[in-house]
Amino acid sequence: MLKFIDKWGGPETYPHMSAGWAVMFDTPFTWTKQIASDHGGTKVGTAIHWPKGFKARGEQRNQFHHVIDIAPTILESAGLPEPKVVNGVTQRPMDGVSMNYLFDDANAKERHNPQYFEMFGNRAMYKDGWFARTIHKAPWEPTPRRALEDDSAWELFDTKKDFSLVDNVAVKHPEKLKELQLLFLEEAQKNFALPLDDRTIERTNAELVGRPDLMAGRTSLTLAEGMTGMTENVFLNIKNKSKTITAEVEVPEGTQTHGTIIAQGGRFGGWSVYVEKGIPAYHYNFLGLQQITISGKEKLPAGKSTLRVDFRYDGGGIGKGGVASLFLNDRNIGEGKIPRTQAMIFSADETADIGIDLATPVVESIGAEHKSKFTGGIPKITIEAN
């Protein structure tokens, strides 16, 4: 990667640090992001500033609290009740507790008890200063260290004496460890974390792993210009299957049309239907490593037109390729082979957008944000998958 050193950290890169640097930066803790069973993966310092709300200044609090306590704290501070119904939907009661009780009392008894942690099989249980955990798989390891049902590697720490979780006292307190292991199962069941699932990247594609999916069962989605910022969990899943994108577009007289009609993802993976200097095209960006463009052989005319992309998936597994055909008013104006596709996810932070490509561009020559805005109208787009 040294040939890219001058680009590192810039907009053309999506940098991740190596495991060694991640471990070093998490000192004095042992583990890192994705390890829910270690403070290195969960513990974050928090500053609270409210000059009119409490008298304490520059003090530290050591009571255990969790991110789920932020909302209850704000609600209590504002004198607002917890909402029972939002937009007609009955809400599940918040699990967190307000932190207001400790603002002016450094010795107040801790109120957040207990708290479970779980991510990709890495799991832990906290209660009254005791922390029981098991390391199931490091983020950089290709396979888990042991079966999910194997409890032989659980450890126990007394966090009131051992901030960094380095002194495993499981042998000295086997009853306490067993208590917390059983409590973890109770809390995990209560919070819908069972059955445990140690798959990683596969879980980003809800359809493949049976994860709850807002779009489950849907085979089509109709959208229009102005609909932007749609994450993959609220957008039709078109991965590992054939798809048809049909866009009704309007081109003003005397205009050379340009810009994004629809895009999903960005510079590091995605696809786009767009017009460049009047020529419609379909582009597939495979992880930023391979760019395939199917361009039309004629310009988009003035007035109303229907632009359609048919992608016929090869089948035979996930991440396979297929043939993409571009149609203008039912006339085939372009066709090409896409050798491979992204099987799990296009992006963790990019979105699907109509009439513009937000954040980073799927197609570099079209650009993103205001530069990519479509100069015509898009009254309707239909995406179908099968």
C-alpha positions in Angstrom: 0.0 0.0 0.0 3.0 2.3 0.2 2.4 3.5 -3.4 -0.7 5.2 -2.0 1.0 6.9 0.9 0.5 10.4 -0.4 -3.3 9.8 -0.5 -3.7 8.2 2.9 -6.1 10.1 5.1 -7.6 12.0 2.2 -11.0 11.8 0.6 -10.0 9.0 -1.7 -9.2 6.6 1.1 -11.2 4.7 3.7 -8.4 4.0 6.2 -8.5 1.4 8.9 -5.6 1.1 11.4 -3.9 -2.3 11.9 -4.7 -4.4 14.9 -1.4 -3.5 16.6 -2.2 0.2 16.5 -5.7 -0.4 17.7 -4.5 -2.4 20.7 -1.9 0.3 21.5 -4.4 3.1 21.4 -6.7 1.3 23.8 -4.1 1.2 26.5 -4.6 0.5 29.5 -7.2 -1.9 28.2 -6.4 -5.2 26.5 -8.8 -5.3 23.6 -10.5 -3.1 21.0 -13.5 -2.3 18.9 -15.9 -5.2 18.4 -14.8 -6.8 21.7 -17.9 -6.1 23.8 -16.4 -8.2 26.6 -13.6 -5.8 27.3 -13.4 -2.1 28.4 -11.2 -1.5 25.3 -14.2 -2.2 23.2 -16.8 -0.3 25.3 -15.4 2.2 27.8 -15.6 5.8 26.8 -14.9 8.9 28.9 -17.9 11.3 29.2 -18.0 14.9 30.2 -21.2 16.5 31.4 -21.5 20.3 31.4 -24.6 22.0 33.0 -23.6 25.2 34.9 -27.2 25.9 36.1 -28.0 22.3 36.7 -25.5 21.2 39.3 -22.9 22.8 41.7 -20.1 20.3 41.1 -17.1 21.6 39.1 -14.2 19.7 37.7 -15.1 16.5 39.6 -15.0 12.9 38.6 -17.6 10.2 39.0 -16.8 6.5 39.0 -20.3 5.0 39.1 -21.0 2.6 36.3 -23.2 3.9 33.5 -24.0 3.0 30.0 -24.9 4.9 26.8 -28.5 3.9 27.2 -28.6 6.2 30.2 -28.0 9.4 28.1 -31.7 9.7 27.0 -33.2 9.2 30.5 -30.7 11.8 31.9 -31.7 14.4 29.3 -35.4 13.7 29.8 -35.1 14.1 33.6 -33.0 17.3 33.2 -35.6 18.8 30.9 -38.5 17.8 33.2 -40.0 15.6 30.5 -41.7 12.2 30.9 -40.5 9.2 29.0 -42.6 9.0 25.8 -45.0 6.0 25.9 -46.3 6.4 22.3 -44.4 7.9 19.3 -46.3 8.5 16.0 -49.0 6.1 17.2 -46.5 3.3 18.0 -46.4 2.1 21.6 -42.8 2.3 22.8 -40.8 -0.3 24.8 -39.8 1.2 28.1 -36.3 2.6 28.2 -33.8 0.3 29.9 -31.5 3.1 31.0 -31.5 5.1 34.2 -30.9 8.8 34.7 -27.5 9.9 35.9 -28.8 13.1 37.6 -28.6 11.5 41.1 -24.8 11.6 41.0 -24.3 15.2 39.7 -23.9 16.6 43.2 -23.1 13.4 45.1 -19.8 11.7 44.3 -20.6 8.9 46.7 -24.1 8.2 45.6 -24.9 4.5 45.3 -24.6 3.2 41.8 -28.0 2.8 40.1 -27.2 1.1 36.8 -27.3 -2.6 37.5 -27.0 -5.0 35.8 -25.7 -4.6 32.2 -25.0 -7.2 29.6 -22.7 -6.9 26.6 -22.6 -9.0 23.4 -21.2 -8.6 19.9 -20.3 -11.4 17.5 -20.2 -13.8 20.4 -17.9 -11.7 22.6 -20.0 -11.3 25.7 -19.9 -10.0 29.2 -22.0 -9.3 32.3 -21.6 -6.4 34.8 -23.1 -6.2 38.2 -22.1 -4.4 41.4 -18.5 -3.9 40.3 -18.0 -7.4 39.1 -17.4 -8.1 35.4 -17.6 -11.6 33.9 -16.6 -12.1 30.3 -15.4 -14.4 27.5 -13.4 -13.5 24.5 -14.9 -15.5 21.6 -13.2 -14.0 18.6 -10.9 -11.1 17.8 -11.9 -8.9 14.9 -8.8 -9.9 12.9 -9.3 -13.7 13.5 -10.9 -15.6 10.6 -12.7 -18.1 12.9 -13.9 -18.2 16.5 -11.6 -19.6 19.2 -14.2 -22.0 20.4 -17.9 -23.0 20.1 -20.5 -20.5 21.4 -21.7 -23.1 23.9 -18.2 -23.5 25.3 -18.0 -21.7 28.6 -14.5 -22.8 29.5 -12.8 -19.5 28.8 -15.0 -17.1 31.0 -13.0 -14.8 33.2 -14.0 -12.7 36.2 -12.7 -9.2 37.3 -13.4 -7.0 40.3 -13.5 -3.6 38.6 -13.5 -1.6 41.8 -9.9 -2.9 42.3 -8.9 -3.7 38.7 -9.6 -0.8 36.3 -7.8 -2.4 33.4 -9.3 -6.0 33.7 -5.9 -7.7 34.0 -6.4 -9.8 37.2 -8.6 -12.7 36.5 -10.2 -13.9 39.8 -12.5 -16.6 38.4 -10.7 -19.4 40.3 -11.0 -17.4 43.6 -14.7 -16.7 43.1 -16.3 -19.5 41.1 -19.8 -18.9 42.6 -19.8 -15.2 41.5 -18.7 -16.2 38.0 -21.5 -18.7 37.7 -24.0 -16.2 39.0 -23.0 -13.7 36.3 -23.0 -16.3 33.6 -26.6 -17.2 34.4 -27.5 -13.6 34.7 -26.0 -12.9 31.2 -28.4 -15.5 29.7 -31.4 -13.9 31.4 -30.5 -10.4 30.2 -29.6 -11.6 26.7 -33.0 -13.3 26.4 -34.7 -10.2 27.8 -33.0 -8.0 25.2 -33.5 -10.4 22.2 -29.8 -11.3 21.9 -30.5 -15.0 21.8 -29.6 -17.2 20.0 -26.1 -15.9 19.9 -24.7 -15.4 16.4 -21.0 -15.2 15.8 -21.1 -14.5 12.1 -19.7 -11.1 11.2 -19.9 -9.5 7.7 -22.7 -11.9 6.7 -25.0 -10.3 9.2 -25.0 -7.0 7.3 -27.3 -8.7 4.7 -30.4 -9.4 6.7 -31.9 -11.6 4.0 -29.0 -14.0 4.1 -29.0 -14.5 7.9 -32.6 -14.1 8.9 -32.1 -10.8 10.7 -35.2 -8.7 11.2 -35.7 -6.7 8.0 -37.9 -3.7 7.3 -38.0 -4.7 3.6 -38.5 -8.4 4.2 -40.8 -9.9 1.6 -40.8 -6.9 -0.7 -39.8 -7.2 -4.3 -40.3 -3.7 -5.5 -39.9 -0.1 -4.2 -41.2 3.1 -5.8 -39.4 6.4 -5.2 -39.2 9.9 -6.6 -36.8 12.9 -6.7 -36.0 14.3 -3.4 -35.9 11.0 -1.5 -32.3 10.8 -0.2 -30.3 9.5 2.7 -31.8 6.0 2.6 -29.6 3.5 4.4 -29.5 -0.2 3.3 -31.9 -1.3 6.0 -34.6 0.9 4.6 -33.9 0.3 0.9 -34.8 -2.7 -1.2 -32.1 -5.4 -1.1 -30.9 -5.9 -4.6 -27.8 -7.9 -3.8 -27.2 -11.4 -5.2 -30.2 -11.3 -7.5 -31.6 -9.8 -10.7 -33.0 -6.3 -10.7 -34.8 -3.8 -12.8 -34.6 0.0 -12.3 -37.2 2.0 -14.2 -36.9 5.8 -14.1 -39.3 8.2 -15.5 -37.4 11.4 -16.3 -38.1 14.8 -17.7 -35.6 16.8 -19.6 -36.2 20.6 -20.2 -36.0 21.8 -23.8 -32.5 23.0 -24.8 -30.8 21.4 -21.8 -27.9 19.0 -21.9 -28.8 16.7 -19.1 -26.3 15.8 -16.5 -26.2 14.2 -13.0 -27.3 11.3 -10.9 -30.7 9.7 -11.4 -30.3 7.2 -8.6 -27.2 6.0 -6.7 -26.6 3.6 -3.8 -23.3 3.6 -1.9 -20.3 5.7 -2.9 -16.6 5.7 -3.8 -15.8 2.5 -1.9 -18.7 0.4 -3.4 -22.0 1.1 -5.0 -24.0 1.5 -8.2 -25.5 4.4 -10.1 -27.8 5.3 -13.0 -26.8 8.7 -14.3 -26.5 11.0 -17.3 -23.2 12.5 -18.4 -23.2 15.2 -21.0 -26.6 14.0 -22.1 -25.6 10.3 -22.4 -27.4 7.9 -19.9 -25.3 5.2 -18.3 -25.3 2.5 -15.6 -22.2 2.1 -13.4 -21.1 -0.6 -11.0 -18.4 0.2 -8.5 -17.0 -3.0 -6.9 -15.5 -2.0 -3.6 -13.6 0.9 -5.3 -11.4 -1.8 -6.9 -13.2 -2.3 -10.2 -15.3 0.1 -12.2 -17.7 -1.1 -14.9 -19.8 1.4 -17.0 -22.5 0.5 -19.5 -23.1 3.7 -21.5 -25.9 4.4 -23.9 -25.3 5.0 -27.6 -27.5 8.1 -27.8 -28.5 11.2 -25.8 -31.5 11.5 -23.5 -34.0 13.5 -25.6 -35.9 16.6 -24.3 -39.3 15.9 -22.8 -40.5 12.8 -21.0 -38.6 9.5 -21.3 -38.3 6.2 -19.6 -34.9 4.9 -18.8 -34.5 1.3 -17.7 -31.7 -0.9 -16.4 -32.2 -4.7 -16.5 -29.5 -6.6 -14.6 -29.7 -10.4 -15.1 -27.8 -12.1 -12.3 -25.7 -15.1 -13.2 -26.7 -17.1 -10.1 -24.7 -19.9 -8.6 -24.1 -18.3 -5.2 -23.5 -14.9 -3.7 -21.3 -12.1 -5.1 -21.6 -13.3 -8.7 -21.8 -11.2 -11.8 -24.4 -10.7 -14.5 -25.3 -8.8 -17.6 -26.7 -5.3 -17.4 -28.8 -3.8 -20.3 -29.7 -0.2 -20.7 -33.0 0.8 -22.4 -34.3 4.2 -23.5 -38.1 4.1 -24.2 -37.9 0.3 -24.5 -35.0 0.5 -27.0 -31.8 -1.3 -26.0 -29.0 1.4 -26.2 -26.3 -0.4 -24.2 -25.3 -3.7 -22.7 -22.3 -5.1 -20.8 -21.0 -7.8 -18.4 -20.4 -7.0 -14.8 -18.0 -9.8 -13.6 -18.8 -9.6 -9.9 -21.0 -7.9 -7.4 -20.9 -7.0 -3.7 -22.7 -9.7 -1.8 -23.2 -8.3 1.7 -23.2 -4.5 1.9 -22.4 -1.5 -0.2 -21.4 0.8 2.7 -21.8 1.3 6.4 -22.3 5.0 6.1 -23.3 5.9 2.5 -26.9 6.0 1.4 -29.3 5.6 -1.6 -30.3 8.9 -3.1 -32.6 10.0 -5.9 -31.6 12.9 -8.1 -28.2 13.4 -6.4 -25.3 11.4 -5.0 -24.6 12.4 -1.4 -21.3 11.9 0.5 -18.7 10.3 -1.8 -19.4 9.6 -5.5 -20.1 6.3 -7.0 -19.0 7.7 -10.3 -16.0 10.0 -10.0 -16.7 12.0 -13.2 -20.2 12.8 -12.0 -19.1 13.7 -8.5 -21.1 14.0 -5.4 -23.3 16.5 -3.5 -24.4 19.6 -5.5 -22.1 18.7 -8.4 -24.0 15.4 -9.0 -27.5 16.9 -8.9 -29.7 15.8 -11.9 -30.5 18.8 -14.1 -33.9 17.3 -15.2 -36.9 16.0 -13.3 -37.5 12.5 -11.9 -41.2 12.1 -11.0 -40.9 8.3 -10.4 -38.4 5.5 -10.1 -39.3 1.9 -9.5 -36.8 -0.7 -8.3 -37.7 -4.4 -8.7 -35.7 -7.4 -7.5 -36.1 -11.1 -8.1 
